[in-house]
């Protein structure tokens, strides 16, 4: 079955945003299979924020399209995002880290145009015991969110998702240069 023209147009703008971002060379994209049961038409991509061969954050973005729309959607499209990043233990202890991470997404989506945003933020601390007792504790942040785009161009939504991944990875906001220690 040939996908509807509306989905193919949106898929073009979705895919065009994945060709690389000169401001974010740390981003590495990979196509992945889309879930088949969530909507009649779907596409998905995974990404990682990599610096000096270290994976700082990973994520997935899924584009869903149902020509009939769905309850809880605003229109015929829905985007589903996942971001996971390691956190410094001090950041994980901050009771506002969930609120801050959610604000990253809301700020990133402002210019993209989104409606019916929903999601969760989870922070997890993993401690090792027994044979693994020498492994250091780790702390992670997970963001799971979905929203409906209010326009036809999905490139700003891909950009918003990658910006949240970069922020979770500890990179400065887009357009802000990192301070380098020049000693």
N, CA, C and O of each residue as an XYZ file, in Angstrom:
732
protein
N       0.845     -1.178      0.000
C       0.000      0.000      0.000
C       0.895      1.247      0.000
O       1.799      1.376      0.825
N       0.632      2.142     -0.919
C       1.392      3.381     -1.022
C       0.947      4.342      0.078
O      -0.248      4.587      0.245
N       1.902      4.884      0.825
C       1.538      5.847      1.881
C       0.884      7.096      1.294
O       1.191      7.477      0.164
N      -0.005      7.733      2.039
C      -0.651      8.960      1.558
C       0.365     10.071      1.305
O       1.408     10.136      1.956
N       0.046     10.933      0.359
C       0.910     12.044     -0.012
C       1.247     12.922      1.197
O       2.382     13.379      1.328
N       0.279     13.161      2.076
C       0.496     13.993      3.259
C       1.607     13.416      4.141
O       2.443     14.153      4.665
N       1.604     12.100      4.296
C       2.643     11.439      5.091
C       3.993     11.523      4.381
O       5.009     11.781      5.027
N       4.020     11.311      3.067
C       5.273     11.360      2.318
C       5.898     12.754      2.363
O       7.117     12.880      2.486
N       5.069     13.808      2.265
C       5.588     15.183      2.371
C       6.200     15.418      3.754
O       7.294     15.971      3.873
N       5.487     14.994      4.787
C       5.996     15.166      6.152
C       7.269     14.354      6.350
O       8.202     14.814      7.009
N       7.313     13.171      5.794
C       8.491     12.316      5.900
C       9.701     12.963      5.241
O      10.822     12.822      5.730
N       9.483     13.678      4.126
C      10.580     14.398      3.469
C      11.180     15.453      4.400
O      12.401     15.572      4.493
N      10.336     16.213      5.085
C      10.855     17.254      5.989
C      11.500     16.622      7.225
O      12.476     17.148      7.760
N      10.956     15.504      7.666
C      11.511     14.751      8.794
C      12.914     14.264      8.426
O      13.865     14.458      9.183
N      13.030     13.634      7.265
C      14.304     13.065      6.817
C      15.342     14.137      6.497
O      16.529     13.943      6.757
N      14.909     15.257      5.939
C      15.843     16.323      5.578
C      16.578     16.856      6.805
O      17.731     17.277      6.706
N      15.922     16.839      7.943
C      16.542     17.351      9.174
C      17.609     16.409      9.718
O      18.365     16.784     10.615
N      17.678     15.216      9.196
C      18.619     14.213      9.697
C      19.912     14.156      8.903
O      20.733     13.267      9.128
N      20.106     15.078      7.991
C      21.283     15.032      7.121
C      22.539     15.562      7.789
O      23.620     15.525      7.200
N      22.410     16.047      8.990
C      23.574     16.564      9.706
C      23.371     18.019     10.070
O      22.729     18.776      9.343
N      23.917     18.387     11.182
C      23.771     19.744     11.693
C      25.168     20.277     11.976
O      25.831     19.800     12.897
N      25.635     21.270     11.193
C      26.996     21.776     11.405
C      27.211     22.371     12.798
O      28.342     22.421     13.281
N      26.127     22.824     13.449
C      26.264     23.353     14.812
C      26.342     22.243     15.853
O      26.743     22.488     16.990
N      25.971     21.048     15.480
C      25.968     19.913     16.405
C      26.671     18.709     15.785
O      26.030     17.698     15.494
N      27.998     18.812     15.579
C      28.716     17.685     14.961
C      28.733     16.438     15.841
O      29.089     15.357     15.372
N      28.357     16.573     17.097
C      28.343     15.419     18.016
C      27.187     14.459     17.734
O      27.173     13.348     18.265
N      26.224     14.861     16.915
C      25.051     14.036     16.649
C      25.333     12.980     15.583
O      25.876     13.277     14.519
N      24.958     11.761     15.889
C      25.054     10.654     14.930
C      23.669     10.027     14.806
O      23.071      9.633     15.808
N      23.152      9.934     13.566
C      21.807      9.419     13.314
C      21.859      8.037     12.689
O      22.824      7.665     12.021
N      20.792      7.291     12.927
C      20.663      5.970     12.328
C      19.174      5.671     12.145
O      18.372      5.844     13.062
N      18.828      5.222     10.947
C      17.432      4.819     10.733
C      17.158      3.576     11.553
O      18.051      2.765     11.797
N      15.919      3.439     11.972
C      15.524      2.255     12.720
C      14.112      1.862     12.293
O      13.367      2.691     11.771
N      13.749      0.625     12.509
C      12.384      0.220     12.151
C      11.360      0.965     13.004
O      11.553      1.161     14.203
N      10.292      1.365     12.374
C       9.219      2.054     13.097
C       8.259      1.023     13.684
O       8.060     -0.045     13.106
N       7.671      1.341     14.823
C       6.670      0.425     15.380
C       5.490      0.321     14.418
O       5.074      1.321     13.833
N       4.958     -0.870     14.257
C       3.916     -1.101     13.267
C       2.494     -0.975     13.812
O       1.554     -0.820     13.033
N       2.319     -1.037     15.111
C       0.973     -1.095     15.663
C       0.449      0.235     16.196
O      -0.717      0.323     16.582
N       1.280      1.262     16.224
C       0.864      2.527     16.825
C       0.029      3.392     15.896
O      -0.812      4.167     16.352
N       0.260      3.264     14.592
C      -0.470      4.056     13.601
C      -0.332      3.367     12.251
O       0.580      2.564     12.055
N      -1.233      3.675     11.315
C      -1.138      3.050      9.990
C       0.167      3.342      9.255
O       0.624      2.529      8.451
N       0.769      4.504      9.530
C       2.025      4.876      8.871
C       2.959      5.438      9.926
O       2.550      6.226     10.780
N       4.227      5.024      9.860
C       5.193      5.467     10.865
C       6.600      5.443     10.294
O       6.895      4.723      9.340
N       7.458      6.247     10.903
C       8.888      6.271     10.581
C       9.621      6.525     11.893
O       9.066      7.112     12.822
N      10.867      6.080     11.959
C      11.620      6.255     13.207
C      13.098      6.438     12.923
O      13.629      5.974     11.914
N      13.738      7.128     13.841
C      15.177      7.358     13.759
C      15.741      7.286     15.175
O      15.065      7.631     16.145
N      16.968      6.839     15.276
C      17.665      6.899     16.561
C      18.860      7.832     16.388
O      19.332      8.066     15.275
N      19.331      8.352     17.504
C      20.476      9.258     17.459
C      21.280      9.107     18.731
O      20.790      8.623     19.751
N      22.510      9.528     18.644
C      23.394      9.553     19.809
C      24.190     10.847     19.781
O      24.516     11.381     18.721
N      24.490     11.330     20.972
C      25.391     12.466     21.124
C      26.721     11.857     21.535
O      26.848     11.294     22.622
N      27.722     11.975     20.648
C      29.017     11.330     20.865
C      30.108     12.391     20.842
O      30.184     13.216     19.931
N      30.945     12.347     21.862
C      32.080     13.267     21.933
C      33.285     12.471     22.419
O      33.210     11.791     23.442
N      34.398     12.554     21.690
C      35.625     11.827     22.032
C      35.355     10.342     22.235
O      35.851      9.735     23.185
N      34.573      9.769     21.343
C      34.207      8.349     21.371
C      33.381      7.950     22.594
O      33.221      6.760     22.864
N      32.859      8.921     23.333
C      31.980      8.639     24.472
C      30.546      8.983     24.093
O      30.264     10.086     23.625
N      29.651      8.035     24.299
C      28.235      8.258     24.037
C      27.631      8.955     25.251
O      27.503      8.356     26.318
N      27.263     10.217     25.084
C      26.772     11.030     26.191
C      25.254     10.957     26.357
O      24.739     11.107     27.465
N      24.549     10.729     25.264
C      23.083     10.626     25.301
C      22.632      9.845     24.079
O      23.299      9.839     23.044
N      21.498      9.192     24.215
C      20.883      8.470     23.099
C      19.404      8.820     23.056
O      18.827      9.270     24.046
N      18.806      8.606     21.905
C      17.386      8.883     21.795
C      16.767      8.255     20.566
O      17.449      7.761     19.669
N      15.451      8.295     20.564
C      14.659      7.824     19.419
C      13.557      8.845     19.169
O      13.040      9.458     20.102
N      13.206      9.018     17.903
C      12.087      9.870     17.535
C      11.241      9.099     16.533
O      11.737      8.611     15.517
N       9.957      9.003     16.842
C       9.027      8.243     16.011
C       7.965      9.186     15.467
O       7.355      9.953     16.212
N       7.758      9.119     14.176
C       6.715      9.883     13.503
C       5.548      8.944     13.243
O       5.706      7.906     12.600
N       4.373      9.316     13.747
C       3.159      8.530     13.548
C       2.180      9.325     12.701
O       2.051     10.539     12.861
N       1.486      8.631     11.793
C       0.469      9.279     10.959
C      -0.743      8.380     10.855
O      -0.640      7.206     10.499
N      -1.895      8.949     11.173
C      -3.173      8.256     11.005
C      -4.101      9.227     10.290
O      -4.491     10.240     10.870
N      -4.464      8.940      9.036
C      -5.315      9.870      8.272
C      -6.627     10.196      8.984
O      -7.213     11.254      8.757
N      -7.082      9.299      9.834
C      -8.334      9.525     10.563
C      -8.103     10.300     11.860
O      -9.062     10.683     12.529
N      -6.853     10.531     12.217
C      -6.552     11.172     13.502
C      -6.790     10.191     14.643
O      -7.258      9.074     14.425
N      -6.475     10.603     15.819
C      -6.648      9.761     17.007
C      -7.123     10.614     18.161
O      -6.860     11.816     18.209
N      -7.807     10.004     19.070
C      -8.203     10.693     20.290
C      -6.935     11.092     21.046
O      -6.030     10.277     21.222
N      -6.875     12.328     21.485
C      -5.693     12.806     22.194
C      -4.649     13.432     21.284
O      -3.704     14.054     21.769
N      -4.800     13.282     19.987
C      -3.905     13.929     19.043
C      -4.544     15.249     18.628
O      -5.752     15.437     18.769
N      -3.751     16.129     18.135
C      -4.231     17.373     17.540
C      -3.907     17.257     16.052
O      -2.867     17.737     15.602
N      -4.784     16.628     15.300
C      -4.539     16.420     13.876
C      -4.240     14.965     13.570
O      -4.680     14.058     14.276
N      -3.474     14.761     12.492
C      -3.225     13.408     11.998
C      -1.820     12.889     12.300
O      -1.519     11.722     12.049
N      -0.962     13.756     12.837
C       0.421     13.368     13.145
C       0.671     13.393     14.648
O       0.051     14.155     15.389
N       1.584     12.548     15.069
C       2.052     12.554     16.466
C       3.528     12.187     16.435
O       3.944     11.309     15.678
N       4.316     12.865     17.262
C       5.728     12.545     17.419
C       5.935     11.982     18.817
O       5.397     12.500     19.796
N       6.717     10.923     18.897
C       7.022     10.273     20.168
C       8.536     10.283     20.322
O       9.260      9.800     19.451
N       9.009     10.837     21.438
C      10.449     10.999     21.636
C      10.905     10.302     22.906
O      10.172     10.188     23.889
N      12.140      9.843     22.842
C      12.802      9.239     23.997
C      14.223      9.796     24.029
O      14.889      9.883     22.998
N      14.677     10.172     25.220
C      16.047     10.643     25.415
C      16.564     10.030     26.712
O      15.876     10.051     27.732
N      17.777      9.485     26.668
C      18.435      8.969     27.881
C      19.846      9.508     27.912
O      20.568      9.473     26.915
N      20.235     10.017     29.092
C      21.590     10.560     29.252
C      22.081     10.276     30.656
O      21.305     10.246     31.610
N      23.390     10.067     30.766
C      24.001      9.945     32.082
C      24.029     11.326     32.720
O      24.209     12.335     32.038
N      23.849     11.358     34.028
C      23.900     12.613     34.779
C      25.016     12.563     35.798
O      25.392     11.494     36.280
N      25.534     13.719     36.114
C      26.444     13.815     37.250
C      25.603     13.553     38.497
O      24.455     13.993     38.558
N      26.146     12.841     39.501
C      25.354     12.524     40.701
C      24.736     13.749     41.373
O      23.623     13.668     41.893
N      25.443     14.881     41.370
C      24.896     16.091     41.988
C      23.643     16.568     41.254
O      22.687     17.029     41.878
N      23.655     16.452     39.923
C      22.485     16.863     39.154
C      21.311     15.941     39.419
O      20.172     16.397     39.520
N      21.580     14.642     39.535
C      20.509     13.681     39.773
C      19.833     13.915     41.112
O      18.651     13.613     41.274
N      20.585     14.456     42.085
C      20.023     14.726     43.405
C      19.146     15.977     43.425
O      18.365     16.168     44.358
N      19.265     16.818     42.420
C      18.489     18.057     42.367
C      17.006     17.717     42.190
O      16.639     17.097     41.191
N      16.151     18.106     43.132
C      14.728     17.769     43.023
C      14.036     18.434     41.831
O      12.930     18.041     41.459
N      14.678     19.435     41.233
C      14.064     20.131     40.097
C      14.546     19.631     38.737
O      14.159     20.189     37.710
N      15.376     18.600     38.709
C      15.938     18.162     37.430
C      14.847     17.734     36.442
O      14.979     17.981     35.243
N      13.793     17.107     36.914
C      12.694     16.735     36.022
C      12.023     17.954     35.417
O      11.753     17.990     34.217
N      11.754     18.951     36.245
C      11.144     20.191     35.775
C      12.062     20.896     34.781
O      11.598     21.423     33.770
N      13.340     20.904     35.061
C      14.300     21.548     34.170
C      14.352     20.813     32.825
O      14.323     21.452     31.773
N      14.429     19.497     32.851
C      14.479     18.726     31.601
C      13.205     18.923     30.783
O      13.262     19.031     29.558
N      12.055     18.971     31.461
C      10.799     19.199     30.725
C      10.811     20.600     30.108
O      10.321     20.787     28.995
N      11.361     21.575     30.814
C      11.424     22.938     30.271
C      12.325     22.995     29.038
O      12.074     23.784     28.127
N      13.377     22.163     28.999
C      14.210     22.108     27.792
C      13.367     21.742     26.588
O      13.485     22.353     25.525
N      12.503     20.728     26.761
C      11.665     20.283     25.651
C      10.647     21.355     25.278
O      10.471     21.648     24.095
N       9.981     21.939     26.257
C       8.957     22.945     25.957
C       9.571     24.161     25.256
O       8.983     24.698     24.318
N      10.744     24.591     25.705
C      11.416     25.721     25.057
C      11.834     25.357     23.635
O      11.711     26.175     22.724
N      12.321     24.148     23.443
C      12.754     23.722     22.109
C      11.562     23.616     21.148
O      11.707     23.860     19.950
N      10.387     23.254     21.675
C       9.209     23.095     20.820
C       8.482     24.407     20.539
O       7.627     24.454     19.655
N       8.803     25.473     21.273
C       8.100     26.748     21.086
C       8.094     27.194     19.634
O       7.039     27.524     19.093
N       9.243     27.210     19.005
C       9.308     27.691     17.617
C       8.841     26.633     16.622
O       8.512     26.965     15.483
N       8.807     25.371     17.031
C       8.381     24.305     16.124
C       6.862     24.292     15.945
O       6.363     23.956     14.871
N       6.139     24.653     16.988
C       4.676     24.601     16.940
C       4.184     23.220     17.333
O       4.143     22.305     16.511
N       3.814     23.077     18.596
C       3.372     21.774     19.099
C       2.110     21.933     19.930
O       1.845     22.998     20.488
N       1.341     20.863     20.002
C       0.119     20.844     20.802
C       0.016     19.501     21.517
O       0.640     18.522     21.108
N      -0.752     19.465     22.556
C      -1.071     18.262     23.318
C       0.212     17.534     23.757
O       0.351     16.325     23.572
N       1.134     18.295     24.337
C       2.378     17.714     24.803
C       2.119     16.897     26.068
O       1.335     17.293     26.931
N       2.787     15.757     26.161
C       2.698     14.950     27.382
C       3.987     14.164     27.525
O       4.704     13.933     26.552
N       4.273     13.754     28.765
C       5.478     12.967     28.939
C       5.845     12.740     30.387
O       5.150     13.165     31.309
N       6.951     12.062     30.554
C       7.490     11.774     31.882
C       8.994     11.971     31.864
O       9.651     11.822     30.834
N       9.517     12.308     33.029
C      10.959     12.389     33.236
C      11.277     11.426     34.372
O      10.635     11.465     35.422
N      12.249     10.579     34.165
C      12.664      9.618     35.185
C      14.147      9.802     35.427
O      14.925      9.951     34.485
N      14.533      9.791     36.678
C      15.960      9.752     36.984
C      16.178      8.475     37.780
O      15.394      8.118     38.659
N      17.261      7.809     37.445
C      17.553      6.516     38.065
C      18.993      6.491     38.555
O      19.903      6.999     37.900
N      19.173      5.893     39.710
C      20.508      5.685     40.267
C      20.726      4.177     40.287
O      19.916      3.435     40.844
N      21.810      3.729     39.686
C      22.152      2.303     39.669
C      23.394      2.071     40.505
O      24.436      2.686     40.280
N      23.270      1.178     41.471
C      24.397      0.814     42.320
C      24.714     -0.656     42.083
O      23.812     -1.462     41.858
N      25.997     -1.002     42.134
C      26.433     -2.369     41.864
C      26.827     -3.073     43.154
O      27.381     -2.464     44.070
N      26.528     -4.379     43.208
C      26.816     -5.184     44.390
C      27.387     -6.538     43.968
O      27.376     -6.890     42.788
N      27.875     -7.275     44.932
C      28.420     -8.607     44.670
C      29.620     -8.527     43.754
O      30.528     -7.727     43.978
N      29.626     -9.346     42.735
C      30.741     -9.391     41.785
C      30.918     -8.074     41.034
O      31.978     -7.826     40.460
N      29.910     -7.248     41.036
C      29.980     -5.961     40.331
C      30.243     -4.798     41.285
O      30.163     -3.639     40.880
N      30.550     -5.089     42.528
C      30.669     -4.034     43.536
C      31.726     -2.973     43.215
O      31.645     -1.856     43.724
N      32.697     -3.300     42.394
C      33.742     -2.328     42.053
C      33.312     -1.353     40.954
O      33.999     -0.368     40.686
N      32.175     -1.634     40.324
C      31.693     -0.727     39.278
C      31.093      0.506     39.937
O      30.389      0.398     40.942
N      31.367      1.671     39.377
C      30.844      2.907     39.987
C      29.322      3.014     39.821
O      28.741      2.460     38.888
N      28.709      3.728     40.735
C      27.280      4.010     40.617
C      27.062      4.916     39.410
O      27.927      5.717     39.056
N      25.914      4.782     38.795
C      25.577      5.638     37.661
C      24.225      6.294     37.909
O      23.374      5.747     38.610
N      24.045      7.443     37.340
C      22.764      8.139     37.397
C      22.361      8.500     35.977
O      23.184      8.928     35.168
N      21.077      8.318     35.689
C      20.569      8.578     34.343
C      19.294      9.405     34.397
O      18.547      9.386     35.375
N      19.080     10.120     33.325
C      17.850     10.851     33.109
C      17.181     10.255     31.877
O      17.829     10.051     30.850
N      15.884      9.976     31.981
C      15.123      9.513     30.823
C      13.938     10.438     30.616
O      13.178     10.715     31.543
N      13.795     10.905     29.402
C      12.656     11.706     29.011
C      11.867     10.911     27.992
O      12.415     10.445     26.993
N      10.581     10.758     28.247
C       9.660     10.127     27.294
C       8.550     11.131     27.062
O       7.887     11.561     28.007
N       8.344     11.504     25.815
C       7.366     12.550     25.531
C       6.697     12.313     24.185
O       7.220     11.613     23.318
N       5.532     12.915     24.040
C       4.874     12.919     22.737
C       4.162     14.251     22.568
O       3.783     14.903     23.540
N       3.993     14.635     21.321
C       3.316     15.884     20.993
C       2.820     15.813     19.561
O       3.258     14.975     18.772
N       1.903     16.703     19.245
C       1.376     16.795     17.883
C       1.925     18.053     17.231
O       1.799     19.141     17.794
N       2.532     17.927     16.053
C       3.004     19.121     15.354
C       1.808     19.928     14.853
O       0.798     19.355     14.445
N       1.920     21.245     14.882
C       0.822     22.096     14.414
C       1.033     22.574     12.985
O       0.176     23.265     12.434
N       2.149     22.223     12.381
C       2.423     22.606     10.994
C       2.868     21.407     10.186
O       2.940     20.289     10.698
N       3.166     21.646      8.919
C       3.566     20.568      8.005
C       5.055     20.273      8.027
O       5.468     19.173      7.660
N       5.862     21.224      8.446
C       7.311     21.063      8.416
C       7.766     20.404      9.720
O       7.639     20.989     10.796
N       8.293     19.192      9.616
C       8.711     18.466     10.813
C      10.177     18.693     11.173
O      10.627     18.245     12.228
N      10.926     19.379     10.315
C      12.337     19.642     10.612
C      12.525     20.360     11.946
O      13.426     19.984     12.695
N      11.721     21.377     12.285
C      11.903     22.021     13.591
C      11.658     21.078     14.775
O      12.209     21.283     15.857
N      10.851     20.070     14.574
C      10.578     19.102     15.643
C      11.770     18.167     15.842
O      12.110     17.810     16.970
N      12.395     17.779     14.737
C      13.615     16.976     14.837
C      14.695     17.795     15.531
O      15.414     17.284     16.390
N      14.806     19.054     15.159
C      15.778     19.954     15.769
C      15.511     20.107     17.275
O      16.450     20.111     18.072
N      14.248     20.230     17.660
C      13.895     20.349     19.083
C      14.316     19.096     19.847
O      14.891     19.194     20.931
N      14.035     17.930     19.291
C      14.406     16.655     19.928
C      15.918     16.541     20.083
O      16.404     16.153     21.145
N      16.663     16.876     19.035
C      18.122     16.775     19.137
C      18.680     17.806     20.112
O      19.677     17.547     20.786
N      18.047     18.967     20.190
C      18.503     19.984     21.138
C      18.341     19.488     22.572
O      19.219     19.705     23.408
N      17.236     18.830     22.857
C      17.021     18.274     24.200
C      18.064     17.200     24.497
O      18.585     17.127     25.610
N      18.368     16.367     23.501
C      19.407     15.343     23.710
C      20.741     15.995     24.028
O      21.450     15.551     24.931
N      21.086     17.041     23.297
C      22.365     17.720     23.534
C      22.391     18.390     24.907
O      23.413     18.350     25.593
N      21.292     18.996     25.310
C      21.225     19.624     26.638
C      21.364     18.556     27.721
O      22.088     18.754     28.697
N      20.672     17.421     27.555
C      20.767     16.337     28.533
C      22.187     15.787     28.596
O      22.627     15.323     29.648
N      22.904     15.837     27.479
C      24.288     15.353     27.433
C      25.266     16.345     28.050
O      26.451     16.044     28.194
N      24.772     17.531     28.416
C      25.637     18.520     29.054
C      26.250     19.522     28.099
O      27.116     20.301     28.496
N      25.813     19.519     26.833
C      26.327     20.499     25.880
C      25.617     21.831     26.092
O      24.487     21.859     26.580
N      26.260     22.922     25.736
C      25.599     24.225     25.887
C      24.453     24.356     24.890
O      24.415     23.636     23.892
N      23.525     25.262     25.151
C      22.424     25.469     24.202
C      22.951     25.871     22.827
O      24.050     26.411     22.703
N      22.163     25.603     21.815
C      22.500     25.962     20.430
C      22.850     27.448     20.361
O      22.143     28.293     20.911
N      23.939     27.747     19.687
C      24.357     29.125     19.518
C      25.219     29.668     20.630
O      25.697     30.799     20.546
N      25.431     28.878     21.682
C      26.271     29.303     22.798
C      27.580     28.524     22.718
O      27.566     27.295     22.662
N      28.682     29.212     22.712
C      29.988     28.563     22.631
C      30.399     28.029     23.997
O      30.090     28.619     25.032
N      31.101     26.900     23.978
C      31.640     26.346     25.209
C      32.886     27.116     25.598
O      33.672     27.519     24.741
N      33.058     27.313     26.874
C      34.287     27.921     27.358
C      35.351     26.850     27.411
O      35.120     25.770     27.953
N      36.484     27.128     26.870
C      37.578     26.166     26.842
C      38.635     26.592     27.845
O      38.940     27.777     27.978
N      39.179     25.633     28.534
C      40.285     25.911     29.460
C      41.557     26.019     28.624
O      41.980     25.046     27.999
N      42.157     27.190     28.614
C      43.331     27.420     27.778
C      44.614     27.493     28.584
O      45.626     27.997     28.096
N      44.587     27.005     29.791
C      45.792     27.030     30.613
C      46.867     26.154     30.059
O      47.950     26.065     30.638
